[in-house]
Amino acid sequence: MRPLAISRDSPWSHRAWGETLGVDVPLLSDWNGDATRAFGVAIEPLGMADVAARSSFLIEDGQTIRASWMLGGELPDIDAVIAAARSL
């Protein structure tokens, strides 16, 4: 299991954010919104289309979603994420 992070921000923004905070997780850019739409997490706050709702997924073999959480403004329940990952 390996963690990845993805957002609609640019690769340059991710790089600056990761360097500033010392983040050690790969940060992927969904610049054009393909992943946002494919995972079904697109929302339209204040009329802005295809903004990604905060969410987490456990994906096995790069293709099967084993667990998912729609987070809103909350952080994920890390214990639930770890338990779900261990059950794979």
DSSP file (Angstrom, degrees, kcal/mol; ACC not computed):
  #  RESIDUE AA STRUCTURE BP1 BP2  ACC     N-H-->O    O-->H-N    N-H-->O    O-->H-N    TCO  KAPPA ALPHA  PHI   PSI    X-CA   Y-CA   Z-CA
    1    1 A M              0   0    0      0, 0.0    59,-0.1     0, 0.0    57,-0.0   0.000 360.0 360.0 360.0 131.3    0.0    0.0    0.0
    2    2 A R        -     0   0    0     23,-0.0     2,-0.2     2,-0.0    23,-0.0  -0.997 360.0-126.5-132.6 137.0    1.4    3.4   -0.9
    3    3 A P        +     0   0    0      0, 0.0     2,-0.3     0, 0.0     0, 0.0  -0.548  28.8 175.0 -80.6 144.2   -0.1    6.8   -0.2
    4    4 A L        -     0   0    0     -2,-0.2     2,-0.4    21,-0.1    23,-0.2  -0.972  16.1-150.5-139.2 152.3   -0.6    9.4   -2.9
    5    5 A A  E     -a   27   0A   0     21,-2.4    23,-4.0    -2,-0.3     2,-0.4  -0.967  14.4-176.8-123.5 144.3   -2.3   12.7   -2.9
    6    6 A I  E     +a   28   0A   0     -2,-0.4     2,-0.3    21,-0.2    23,-0.2  -0.999   9.1 156.7-141.1 141.8   -4.1   14.4   -5.8
    7    7 A S  E     -a   29   0A   0     21,-1.8    23,-3.5    -2,-0.4    26,-0.1  -0.950  52.8-103.3-152.3 173.0   -5.7   17.7   -6.3
    8    8 A R  S    S+     0   0    0     -2,-0.3    21,-0.1    21,-0.2    43,-0.0   0.506  84.6 111.9 -78.3  -4.5   -6.7   20.1   -9.0
    9    9 A D  S    S-     0   0    0     19,-0.2    21,-0.3     1,-0.1    -2,-0.2  -0.235  77.2 -95.7 -67.1 161.0   -3.7   22.4   -8.1
   10   10 A S     >  -     0   0    0      1,-0.1     4,-2.3    19,-0.1     5,-0.2  -0.309  28.0-112.8 -73.8 158.5   -0.8   22.7  -10.5
   11   11 A P  H  > S+     0   0    0      0, 0.0     4,-2.3     0, 0.0     5,-0.1   0.860 119.9  54.5 -57.6 -34.8    2.3   20.6  -10.3
   12   12 A W  H  > S+     0   0    0      2,-0.2     4,-2.1     1,-0.2     5,-0.2   0.888 107.5  48.8 -68.0 -39.3    4.2   23.9   -9.4
   13   13 A S  H  > S+     0   0    0      2,-0.2     4,-2.7     1,-0.2    -1,-0.2   0.917 111.2  50.4 -64.7 -43.7    1.8   24.6   -6.5
   14   14 A H  H  X S+     0   0    0     -4,-2.3     4,-3.1     1,-0.2     5,-0.2   0.913 109.5  51.3 -60.0 -43.4    2.2   21.0   -5.2
   15   15 A R  H  X S+     0   0    0     -4,-2.3     4,-2.5     2,-0.2     5,-0.2   0.936 112.5  44.6 -61.1 -47.2    6.0   21.3   -5.4
   16   16 A A  H  X S+     0   0    0     -4,-2.1     4,-2.4     2,-0.2    -1,-0.2   0.914 115.6  47.9 -63.7 -43.3    6.0   24.6   -3.4
   17   17 A W  H  X S+     0   0    0     -4,-2.7     4,-2.3     2,-0.2     6,-0.2   0.934 113.3  47.5 -63.2 -47.5    3.4   23.2   -0.9
   18   18 A G  H  X>S+     0   0    0     -4,-3.1     5,-1.7     1,-0.2     4,-1.3   0.898 114.0  46.8 -62.0 -42.6    5.4   20.0   -0.4
   19   19 A E  H  <5S+     0   0    0     -4,-2.5    -1,-0.2    -5,-0.2    -2,-0.2   0.903 112.5  49.8 -66.5 -40.9    8.7   21.7    0.0
   20   20 A T  H  <5S+     0   0    0     -4,-2.4    -2,-0.2     1,-0.2    -1,-0.2   0.906 121.8  32.5 -64.6 -42.1    7.3   24.3    2.5
   21   21 A L  H  <5S-     0   0    0     -4,-2.3    -1,-0.2    -5,-0.2    -2,-0.2   0.518 105.1-121.7 -94.6  -6.0    5.6   21.6    4.7
   22   22 A G  T  <5 -     0   0    0     -4,-1.3     2,-0.2    -5,-0.2    -3,-0.2   0.844  43.9-179.4  68.9  32.6    8.2   18.9    4.2
   23   23 A V      < -     0   0    0     -5,-1.7    -1,-0.2    -6,-0.2     4,-0.1  -0.500  18.4-167.9 -71.6 131.7    5.5   16.5    2.8
   24   24 A D        +     0   0    0     -2,-0.2    -1,-0.1     2,-0.1    -5,-0.0   0.212  56.3  97.7-105.6  12.4    6.9   13.1    1.9
   25   25 A V  S    S-     0   0    0    -23,-0.0   -21,-0.1    -7,-0.0     2,-0.1  -0.847  84.9-104.1-103.0 135.8    3.9   11.8   -0.1
   26   26 A P        -     0   0    0      0, 0.0   -21,-2.4     0, 0.0     2,-0.6  -0.379  33.8-149.2 -58.5 131.8    3.8   12.0   -3.9
   27   27 A L  E     -a    5   0A   0    -23,-0.2     2,-0.3    -4,-0.1   -21,-0.2  -0.925  11.5-161.9-108.9 115.9    1.5   14.9   -4.9
   28   28 A L  E     -a    6   0A   0    -23,-4.0   -21,-1.8    -2,-0.6     2,-0.5  -0.758  11.2-134.8-100.8 143.0   -0.3   14.3   -8.2
   29   29 A S  E     -a    7   0A   0     -2,-0.3     2,-0.3   -23,-0.2   -21,-0.2  -0.853  14.7-171.5-100.7 126.5   -1.9   17.1  -10.2
   30   30 A D    >   +     0   0    0    -23,-3.5     3,-1.7    -2,-0.5     6,-0.2  -0.454  26.9 160.5-103.5  54.4   -5.4   16.6  -11.7
   31   31 A W  T 3  S+     0   0    0     -2,-0.3    -1,-0.2     1,-0.3   -21,-0.1   0.808  72.1  38.4 -51.0 -40.9   -4.9   19.9  -13.6
   32   32 A N  T 3  S-     0   0    0     -3,-0.2    -1,-0.3     1,-0.0   -24,-0.1   0.491 109.9-117.9 -94.3  -3.0   -7.7   19.1  -16.2
   33   33 A G  S <> S+     0   0    0     -3,-1.7     4,-2.2   -26,-0.1     5,-0.2   0.550  71.3 132.0  85.5   7.8  -10.1   17.4  -13.8
   34   34 A D  H  > S+     0   0    0      1,-0.2     4,-2.6     2,-0.2     5,-0.2   0.927  77.3  43.3 -59.7 -46.0  -10.2   14.0  -15.4
   35   35 A A  H  > S+     0   0    0      2,-0.2     4,-2.6     1,-0.2     6,-0.2   0.896 110.4  56.8 -67.6 -39.3   -9.6   12.2  -12.1
   36   36 A T  H  4>S+     0   0    0      1,-0.2     5,-2.1     2,-0.2     6,-0.5   0.926 114.3  38.7 -56.4 -46.6  -12.1   14.4  -10.2
   37   37 A R  H ><5S+     0   0    0     -4,-2.2     3,-1.0     3,-0.2    -2,-0.2   0.900 114.3  53.9 -71.8 -41.4  -14.8   13.5  -12.7
   38   38 A A  H 3<5S+     0   0    0     -4,-2.6    -2,-0.2     1,-0.3    -1,-0.2   0.853 110.5  46.3 -64.4 -35.6  -13.8    9.8  -13.0
   39   39 A F  T 3<5S-     0   0    0     -4,-2.6    -1,-0.3    -5,-0.2    -2,-0.2   0.493 111.0-123.0 -85.0  -3.2  -13.9    9.3   -9.2
   40   40 A G  T < 5S+     0   0    0     -3,-1.0    -3,-0.2    -4,-0.3    -2,-0.1   0.816  77.3 119.7  69.6  31.3  -17.3   11.0   -9.0
   41   41 A V      < +     0   0    0     -5,-2.1    12,-3.0    -6,-0.2     2,-0.3   0.193  31.6 130.0-112.9  15.4  -16.1   13.7   -6.6
   42   42 A A  E     +B   52   0B   0     -6,-0.5     2,-0.3    10,-0.2    10,-0.2  -0.531  30.2 174.6 -73.0 132.9  -16.8   16.8   -8.7
   43   43 A I  E     -B   51   0B   0      8,-3.1     8,-2.2    -2,-0.3    -2,-0.1  -0.841  28.9-136.8-129.0 169.0  -18.8   19.5   -6.9
   44   44 A E    >   -     0   0    0     -2,-0.3     3,-1.2     6,-0.2     2,-0.3  -0.578  24.7-179.7-129.1  70.4  -19.7   23.1   -7.9
   45   45 A P  G >  S-     0   0    0      0, 0.0     3,-2.3     0, 0.0    -2,-0.0  -0.536  77.1  -6.6 -71.9 134.3  -19.2   25.4   -4.9
   46   46 A L  G 3  S-     0   0    0      1,-0.3     3,-0.1    -2,-0.3     0, 0.0   0.798 131.4 -58.8  52.2  32.9  -20.1   29.0   -5.7
   47   47 A G  G <  S+     0   0    0     -3,-1.2     2,-0.7     1,-0.2    -1,-0.3   0.511  99.2 137.1  79.6   4.7  -20.6   28.1   -9.4
   48   48 A M    X   -     0   0    0     -3,-2.3     3,-0.6     1,-0.0    -1,-0.2  -0.775  48.6-137.4 -86.7 117.8  -17.1   26.8   -9.9
   49   49 A A  T 3  S+     0   0    0     -2,-0.7    -5,-0.2     1,-0.2    -1,-0.0  -0.409  70.8  11.1 -79.5 149.7  -17.3   23.5  -11.9
   50   50 A D  T 3  S+     0   0    0      1,-0.2     2,-0.4    -2,-0.1    -1,-0.2   0.777  73.6 158.9  59.2  35.2  -15.4   20.4  -11.3
   51   51 A V  E <   -B   43   0B   0     -8,-2.2    -8,-3.1    -3,-0.6     2,-0.5  -0.716  44.2-117.5 -80.1 138.8  -13.9   21.2   -8.0
   52   52 A A  E     -B   42   0B   0     -2,-0.4   -10,-0.2   -10,-0.2     2,-0.2  -0.667  18.9-134.2 -83.9 126.5  -12.9   18.0   -6.2
   53   53 A A        -     0   0    0    -12,-3.0     2,-0.3    -2,-0.5    20,-0.0  -0.534  38.2 -95.8 -69.6 143.4  -14.7   17.3   -2.9
   54   54 A R        +     0   0    0     -2,-0.2    17,-2.6    18,-0.2    18,-1.2  -0.475  67.5 148.8 -64.8 124.3  -12.2   16.2   -0.2
   55   55 A S  E     -C   70   0C   0     -2,-0.3     2,-0.3    15,-0.3    15,-0.2  -0.972  36.4-142.8-154.0 162.3  -12.2   12.4   -0.2
   56   56 A S  E     -C   69   0C   0     13,-2.4    13,-2.5    -2,-0.3     2,-0.3  -0.978  14.7-171.6-132.7 146.2  -10.0    9.4    0.4
   57   57 A F  E     -C   68   0C   0     -2,-0.3     2,-0.6    11,-0.2    11,-0.2  -0.991  19.5-148.1-136.6 143.3   -9.9    6.1   -1.4
   58   58 A L  E     -C   67   0C   0      9,-2.6     8,-3.1    -2,-0.3     9,-1.1  -0.972  27.2-172.1-106.1 117.6   -8.1    2.7   -0.8
   59   59 A I  E     -C   65   0C   0     -2,-0.6     2,-0.4     6,-0.2     3,-0.3  -0.943   9.6-153.8-118.6 127.9   -7.4    1.3   -4.3
   60   60 A E  E >> S-C   64   0C   0      4,-3.1     4,-2.3    -2,-0.5     3,-2.0  -0.832  75.9  -4.4-102.6 137.1   -6.0   -2.2   -4.8
   61   61 A D  T 34 S-     0   0    0     -2,-0.4    -1,-0.2     1,-0.3     0, 0.0   0.718 117.6 -76.2  57.1  23.7   -4.0   -3.1   -7.9
   62   62 A G  T 34 S+     0   0    0     -3,-0.3    -1,-0.3     2,-0.2     3,-0.1   0.591 129.2  55.8  70.0   9.8   -4.5    0.3   -9.3
   63   63 A Q  T <4 S+     0   0    0     -3,-2.0     2,-0.6     1,-0.2    -2,-0.2   0.579  82.2  74.8-144.9 -22.3   -8.1   -0.4  -10.4
   64   64 A T  E  <  -C   60   0C   0     -4,-2.3    -4,-3.1     2,-0.0     2,-0.7  -0.891  62.5-144.2-110.1 119.6  -10.4   -1.7   -7.6
   65   65 A I  E     +C   59   0C   0     -2,-0.6    -6,-0.2    -6,-0.2     3,-0.1  -0.713  21.4 175.8 -79.4 115.8  -11.7    0.8   -5.0
   66   66 A R  E     -     0   0C   0     -8,-3.1     2,-0.3    -2,-0.7    -1,-0.2   0.737  66.2  -0.1 -92.5 -27.8  -11.8   -1.2   -1.7
   67   67 A A  E     -C   58   0C   0     -9,-1.1    -9,-2.6     2,-0.0    -1,-0.3  -0.981  63.1-172.4-158.0 151.6  -13.0    1.7    0.6
   68   68 A S  E     -C   57   0C   0     -2,-0.3     2,-0.4   -11,-0.2   -11,-0.2  -0.995   6.7-163.1-149.4 153.2  -13.8    5.3    0.2
   69   69 A W  E     -C   56   0C   0    -13,-2.5   -13,-2.4    -2,-0.3     2,-0.7  -0.994  13.5-148.9-137.2 127.4  -14.6    8.3    2.4
   70   70 A M  E     -C   55   0C   0     -2,-0.4   -15,-0.3   -15,-0.2   -16,-0.1  -0.890  23.8-178.5 -92.4 118.1  -16.2   11.6    1.5
   71   71 A L    >   -     0   0    0    -17,-2.6     3,-2.4    -2,-0.7   -16,-0.2   0.728   6.0-174.9 -98.8 -24.5  -14.6   13.9    4.0
   72   72 A G  T 3  S-     0   0    0    -18,-1.2    -1,-0.2     1,-0.3   -18,-0.2  -0.460  79.0 -24.1  59.2-130.5  -16.0   17.4    3.4
   73   73 A G  T 3  S+     0   0    0     -2,-0.2    -1,-0.3     2,-0.1     2,-0.2   0.404 119.9  98.6 -91.5   1.9  -14.0   19.7    5.8
   74   74 A E  S <  S-     0   0    0     -3,-2.4     3,-0.1   -20,-0.1    -3,-0.0  -0.553  74.6-118.5 -92.6 153.7  -13.1   16.8    8.1
   75   75 A L        -     0   0    0     -2,-0.2    -2,-0.1     1,-0.1    -1,-0.1  -0.578  44.3 -95.7 -79.6 152.8   -9.9   14.8    8.3
   76   76 A P        -     0   0    0      0, 0.0     2,-1.3     0, 0.0    -1,-0.1  -0.295  34.8-104.0 -68.2 155.5  -10.3   11.1    7.7
   77   77 A D    >>  -     0   0    0      1,-0.2     4,-2.0    -3,-0.1     3,-0.6  -0.700  36.8-163.0 -75.6  98.3  -10.6    8.7   10.6
   78   78 A I  H 3> S+     0   0    0     -2,-1.3     4,-2.8     1,-0.3     5,-0.2   0.847  85.1  56.7 -58.7 -37.2   -7.1    7.4   10.3
   79   79 A D  H 3> S+     0   0    0      1,-0.2     4,-2.4     2,-0.2    -1,-0.3   0.891 107.8  48.4 -62.2 -38.2   -7.9    4.3   12.4
   80   80 A A  H <> S+     0   0    0     -3,-0.6     4,-2.3     2,-0.2    -2,-0.2   0.889 111.7  49.7 -68.0 -39.1  -10.6    3.4    9.9
   81   81 A V  H  X S+     0   0    0     -4,-2.0     4,-2.3     2,-0.2    -2,-0.2   0.934 112.9  46.3 -64.1 -46.1   -8.3    3.9    6.9
   82   82 A I  H  X S+     0   0    0     -4,-2.8     4,-2.5     2,-0.2    -2,-0.2   0.917 112.7  50.1 -64.0 -43.8   -5.5    1.7    8.5
   83   83 A A  H  X S+     0   0    0     -4,-2.4     4,-1.3    -5,-0.2    -1,-0.2   0.908 111.9  47.9 -61.1 -41.9   -8.0   -1.0    9.4
   84   84 A A  H  < S+     0   0    0     -4,-2.3     4,-0.4     1,-0.2    -1,-0.2   0.897 111.9  49.8 -66.3 -39.8   -9.4   -1.0    5.9
   85   85 A A  H >< S+     0   0    0     -4,-2.3     3,-1.2     1,-0.2    -2,-0.2   0.901 109.1  51.9 -65.8 -40.7   -5.9   -1.2    4.4
   86   86 A R  H 3< S+     0   0    0     -4,-2.5    -1,-0.2     1,-0.3    -2,-0.2   0.790 102.5  60.3 -66.2 -26.8   -4.9   -4.1    6.7
   87   87 A S  T 3<        0   0    0     -4,-1.3    -1,-0.3     1,-0.2    -2,-0.2   0.603 360.0 360.0 -78.2  -9.7   -8.0   -6.0    5.6
   88   88 A L    <         0   0    0     -3,-1.2    -1,-0.2    -4,-0.4    -2,-0.1   0.494 360.0 360.0 -75.1 360.0   -6.8   -6.0    2.0
